[in-house]
Amino acid sequence: DNVDKLMQMFQNGIAVSGAYSYDTSNKALNSFGLDNPELTLSMKILSKELIYKFKMQSDGDYAAWCNEGNLIYKVGASTIESIVKGSATSYYSSMVCLYSINDLSSLTVGNYTFGIKALEEDENNDDKYEITYNGKKIDCTSFQNFYQYVVSLNCLDYTTDNAVKNDTVKLIFSFKDGRNVNIDFDKTSETKYQYSLNSEPMGKVSSSSVKKLLKYAEKVANGEKVSEIK
């Protein structure tokens, strides 16, 4: 949703209030500080790449240039203020692993790997999936309740710290198309774990959430009934 707002801005067009210069030579760009822009945006569509550069001027507006344009535009500060003042967190989702169970062939949580197989609709069977652990079927409803907790995991704060591998808890989402998504939780304190997505540090989650995750993974693997987890 956050990225959609950014895309809509470009889809609808960024309004300009005039032009600073018809000269787009390197000398002209440098004179407006566009060799050292405050904001650079780029987008690639197939083989076509557009690059936009913005630099605030003494009048409070921004000089703007596009690699396919023939002007140095004048853009009001309020027009792009939300982008200029934005940060990574402006486009960051706090949800850790929003993956549909329908797309998975298996899920690994710590030491537990659950097989997932979608079932054909059957009026005599309410289960939508066949869930297995160590080759044995386990209660589908309990697993679905557990998985609902998995996808509800959320990040407490955004950080790209490279955590030292410590008491690592691994999640592996294996998809039907053969790809995997790996999420690691590394303990950084008594209250927080740093999580990484395919080795890229993303943010921190509460240690209580991770402990609860392991607790209920064990319950499901042991065949215990698990109701909705809150």
N, C-alpha and C positions, 0 to 999 in steps of 0.2 A: 504493500500500500504506500509506503514512504517513497519508494522508487517511482511508483506510478505518478506521483505529484511532479517529480522531476521530468519524467517523460512527457507529461501533458504540457509542460511549459514549452518544450521544443516542438511538440506536435502542433500546438496552437500558434507558435511563433513568439519570439521575444520582441516586444514592442520597442522601437527605437524612436528617439525624439529628434534626431537630426544626424548630421555627419560632421566629424571633426576634420576629415581630410579625404580628398579623392586620390591622394597619393598613397599607395600601399607598398612602396619600396621598403627595403630593410632599414634605410636611413629614417624614413618617415615612421615606421613602426617603432624603432628605437627611440625616436623623439617623444613618443607618447608612453614610453616605458613598457611597451608590449614585448620587448625582448626579455623582460623580467615580470611577467604578469602576476597579479594577485590570485587569479583564478584561471585555470585551463580546463576546458571540457572537451572531451573527444567522444565520438560515437562512430561505430563501423557498421555499415549495412552491406552485406555481401563483400564486394571488393572496394566499395566506396567508403572513404574515411573523411569525416568532417572534424575540423579542429577549431575551437573557439577560444579566444584569449581576451581577458578583461583586465583593465588597469584603471584605478581611480585617478581622476584628474583634479586640478586645483579648484575647479568649480563645483566639486562634489559629485559629479556624474562620472560614468565610466566610459573610457574609450574601449571599443570592442572591435575585434577583427575575426573574420572567418577565412579559412584557407581557400574557399571558393568564392569569396566576395571581392568586390572591387572598390570598397570604401572602408574607411575607419569610422565606424558608427559611434553615435553618442547614445548611451543607454542610461536612463534614470536609475539612481541607486535603489529606489524602492522596487524596481522591476526585478532585480536579481538579488535583493537583500537576503532572501531566505537561503539562497545557494551560497553566497559569499560568507554569511555568518554560520553556515552549516558545518557540521563535522561528521566524522564517520558514524557517530551515534545517531545522526539525523536520519540515516538510511539503514539503521541496524535493527534487525528483528531480535527480540529478547527470547524467542522460542528456540530451543536447542535442536530439536529433531522432529520436525513436522513432516513425517513420511507416512504415506498411506499404507496400511497393512495389506491392501489389495495388490500392491506392487512388489511385495516381499516374498522371497522363497525361504528365508530363515532370518532369525534374529539372535545375536549373541549378546548376552549381558554378563560380564564377568566370566565365570566358569560355566555358564549355562547357555547352551545353544538349542533354540527351539525351531523345529521345522514347521513351515506354514504352507498349507495347500488349500486353495479355494475349492469349495464344493459346489456341485450343481444344485440348483434349488430342488428341494425335496419336501413335500408337504408332511412327510413323516419324520422329518429331521429339522429342528430349529437351528442347528449349527451351520454357520456360513463357512467355517474353515475346519480343516483337520490339523490339529496341533500335536506335534510329537516332541518328545524329549527322550534321548537315548533309545529311540526306536519304539517307544511306547506312547500311546495316545494319552493326552491329558485334557482336562476339562476346557472346552472352548470358551465358555463364558468367563471363566476365571482368567484365562489368558487375555481375552479382550478387555477386561477390566484393568488388568495389569498394563496392557499396551496403551490404554487411554492415559494412564499415569505417565508412561514413557514419553508420549508426545506432548504432555502438558509441562514437562520440565522447562524451566525458564531461567534466563540469565539474570543475575543480580546487578552486575555492572560490566560495562564493556571495557576490555583491556586486551592488549596484544602481548602481554608479558609472556616470555618463553619460560614456562614453569619447569623446574627440575622434576624429572620423573620420580615420583614418590607415591607409593600406595596407589598405583594407577589402576583405575577401573575402566575396562574397555567395552564399548558397544560397537557391534558390527552389524550394519544393515545390509543384507545380501538381497539384491533385487532379481526379479525374474529374468531381466535382460542381461544378467551376468556381471553387472558392476557392483561394487561395494562402496559403502560410505562408512568410514571409521571415525568414531568419536572417543576420545580419551579424556578421562577425568583424572587430574593429578592433584594430590592434596598439597595445598600451599599453607594452610593453617588449620587450627582446630575447627574453624567455622566455615572455611571455603575450599572449594576445588576449582582449579583452572581447567577449562575444557578446550579441547582442540578439535577442529574438523579437518580430517585428512592431514594431520600434522600442523595445520595453521591455527595458532592461538586465537581464540575468539572472545572469551569472557569468563566470568566466575559464577559458579552456582553454589548454593548452600550445601554444607557437608551433610545436613540432615536429609536433604533431598536424595543425595547419592546413597546414603545408608538405607533409606527407605526403598530405593530402587533395588538394591541387592537383597534386602529382606524379602521383598515380595517376589523377586525372581526365584529365590530359593523355595518359597512357599508353592509357587506354581509348578516348579520342577518336581517337587515332592508330592504333587497331586492334591494339595490342599485347596479347598474352596476359597476363592478370593472375591469378595464383593467390591463394589466401587470404592476406589481409594481416593481419599480426600487429604 
